Amino acid sequence: MKKEKLTIGRSDIIDLPDLKIFKVKAKVDTGAYSCSIHCSDPKVTGKLRKKLSFTLPYFNGKQKEKVVFQTSDFSERTVKSSFGQVEKRFVIKTKVLVFNKLIETEFTLSDRSNMKHPILLGRKFLMNGFLVDVSKFNLSYKHKRKSLNK
């Protein structure tokens, strides 16, 4: 039996519960293979047990916060940016909450400070059963709000 696909719009407001980040703007990009998240100051520390630390600046509700994270569960990958430049980026895994579904996905860490949306959701994420309708936006967020009002 085929699983019905969910329609997602050109952008949405999502949650990253493992990172305790909520209501963050995400752009849906079928031209990008992987997902990307805006961060600053990524650095690796430790010689034997390496740890990656990075800062995620977001609006959680109405209060602007900068939160420093550390993880030993990371990798490094060479990716081609939207400008065609090849660069090395750190990669982390976390869960995304959309349409009341938790989906684990990989995010490359990059400087998206000049972008309107701090998160980019690429094809690898969209392969989890989504169709994109570019005429719509915030479908998951509207679904969440509707569920809370019941």
Secondary structure, DSSP 8 states (H G I E B T S, - for coil): -----EEE-SEEEEEEGGGTEEEEEEEE-TT-SSEEEE-EEEEEE-SSS-EEEEEEEEEETTEEEEEEEEES-EEEEEEE-TTS-EEEEEEEEEEEEETTEEEEEEEEEE--TTSS-SEEE-HHHHTTTEEE-TT---HHHHHHHHHHT-
